[in-house]
């Protein structure tokens, strides 16, 4: 089975080695990992065998097992490389100073901007996670435990602290986190999968992060100015007239 642009476009971007090329162990391991990610993202998990990965990477199947003894080891490597310690920014580190200052706007805006930048830079990983979730694949649960739960815990703890300070209203922190993440993920899914030409909404990541933070912190209801109270004998306009 040949690799086509329609099936796996990123595999045509020089991920396979030229015939006769010898690669160092770490380079070969990374190359196999990148090929596997692209195949999983575009063809799903059920349709991607180790034989298929080896073929696309231009190596033997034995070479794949040499670097990744089991599929579980390969899945863990994918998360380490793409989600946790590799290309993804550590969310706690990204906003560490803002957390200490209790700068709510900086916390949420930086997190939103960092996530949107990552999704735009690496839409393939988003496709990979969608495939894993739709197929009930173990990678989805691994990602949830290693990353999603961590974000809920550290951001939820910050929200609870700010609620005790009286700065955030008393709503279940997990609901606030979900509403915040929901805006970001839906925006990225539109840009990467459904509306890549951005016909519905064309915003820079910086602007989107600012507006999403505004909605989270301020809501969308305009502040109503209190109506003037009518005194005795006053007309609707608020003025009185002697007869």
N, C-alpha and C positions, 0 to 999 in steps of 0.2 A: 504494500500500500504506500503510495507516494504522498509526500507532504505538499499540500496545495495552499495557495494564498487564501482561498476561501475558508479552508478548515482552520488553519493555524498560521495566521499572518506573521506572528512574531518569530516563527521558526525559520522564516526566510531571511531574517536579519542576522545572518552569520553566526548562528548558534552551533552549527555543526562544524567540525574541523575539516580542513582540506585533506584529501587522500594522502596518506603517508605522514601526516603531521603527528608528532609525538608531543603530548601535553604532560606537564607536571601533574602529580597526583591531586593537588588542591585545585588546579585549574580544571582538570577533567571532572572532578567531583562537582564543582560549581556549574560546569557546562551541562552535565546530566541533570542537575537540579533545575536549571533554567528551562531546559527542554521539557522536563516533566511538568513543571508549572504551566507552561504554555499549552501542552497537550491536555492537561486536566481542565484548564480554563476554557478551552475551545471545543473539546470533545467529550468532556465529562470524565467521571471516574470509572464507570462501568465499561466504557469503550476504550479505555487506555490500559494496556497491559505492559508489563516490563519489557516484553518483546517489542512492542510498539515504541516505547521510550528508547530502547537500544537502537532500533532502526532509524529513528529520527535524529538521534545523537551521533549516528555513524560509528557505533561501537558494538561489541558483542553483548548479549544478554548477561553473560558471565561477568563482564566489566561493570554492568549496572549493579549486580549483586555484590561485587567486590567492594564498591563504595557504599552501597546501602543494602545491608544484609536482608532486611525485611521492608515491606511497604510501610510499616509503622515508623521505622527509622527514617524513611524518606519523608513521610508526612511531618514528623517532628522537625526535620531539617528545613522543610518549607516554612513552617511557622517561625522558626528561629531566624531564618533569613529574611522573610518577607514581613512578618508581623511584630515580632517582639524585640529582637536585638539586631536586626539587619536594617532594612530600608525604612522601617517605621520609626517615627520619633517617639521616644518614651514620654507619655503624656504627663506623668508626675514631674519629670525633670523640666519639661517645657514650660511649666507654669509654677515652678517651685517658689520663685521670688514673689509672684503675685499672690500665691497662697499665704505666704508669711505676712504680706502687707494687707491681706484680706481685701484685695482689689477685685471685686466681683466681675467688673467689666473685663479686666485684663485676663482673668481666669477663663471665662467662657469664650471670649473673642479669640484668644490665642489657641485654645483647644479647637475651636471651629476652623480657624484658618489652617492650622497644622493638618487637620484631618482632610480638609478640602484639597489642600496642596498635594497630599499623599495620594488621594483618590485620582486626581487629575494626572499625576505623574505615573501612576501604576494602576490603570483601570483593569488590567488583567487579573490582579489579585482579587478585585471585587467580583469579577466573573467566576473566579475559582471558588470563592466562598459561597456564591449563589448555587453553583453546581453541587457543592458538597452538602448544602442544606436541602436542596430539592431531592437529592438522591439518598438522603438520610445517611450520609457518609460520616465516618468517625472524625474526619478533619474538622467538620463544623463544630462538634462538641469540644474538640481540642482547642480550637480558636476561642470558643466561648469561655472555657476555663482559664486559658492563659492570657486573654486580653480583655474580652467584654466584661467578665465579672470583675476584673481588676479596676476598670474604669468606673463601674457602678459603685464599687466599694470606696475608692479614694475620693471621687467627686461627691458621692452621697455623704461621706463623713464631713466634707467641707461644707456642704449645704446645711447639715444638721448644726454645725458650729455657728454658721451665720444666722440660722433660725434662733438659736439661743441668744445671739447678739441682738435679735430683733430686726435684722436687716432683710430677712427673707420670710415671706408669709408661711404659715404652718400648713404645708402640704407634704405628703409622703415624699421624701427625697428621691426615691426610685422613680416616681412619676415625673418629677422635674427632669431627672437625668434622661429618661426615655423621651420626653418631649424635645429636649435639646438635641439628643442624638438623632431623633427622628427627622428633624429639619435638615440636618447635615447629610444623612444617608439618602433621603429622598432626593435632595438636590443633586447629589453625586450620581445617583442612579439615572436621573433624567439626563444629565450631561453625558454620561458614559454609555448608556444603553438605549434609552428611548428617544432622546432629542439631542444627539451630538451636535447638531447645527444650532442649537440653542434658540429655536424659533419662539418658544414660549417665554423664556427668560434668559437674558444674556447679561450676567453679572461677573465681575472679577471675583476671585476668591476672597480678596480683602474686603470688598463691599458686601458680599454675601455674609461673611463672618460677622461684620458689624451689624447688619440688619437683623440677622438671626438672634444676635445677642440683645439687640434692642427689644425684639419681640418677647424674648424670654424674661428680661428684667423689668420691662415696662408694660407689657401687654399691648393690645391694639385698640382698646377703648379710649376715646378722647376724654380728657378731663372735663367734666361739666361744671360751668361756673354757677354758683348758687344764685337762684333767682331772688331778686329783692322782695322782702316781705312787705305786704301791704299793711299800713297802719290804719287805725280807725278813721273813717271818713276819707281815706285816700282812694283815688281811682286806680285803674290798672296800671297807668303810667307811673304811679308812685307820687304824684303831686296832689295837693289838696286845693280845693277852690272854695272860697267863702261865698255863701249866698247872701 
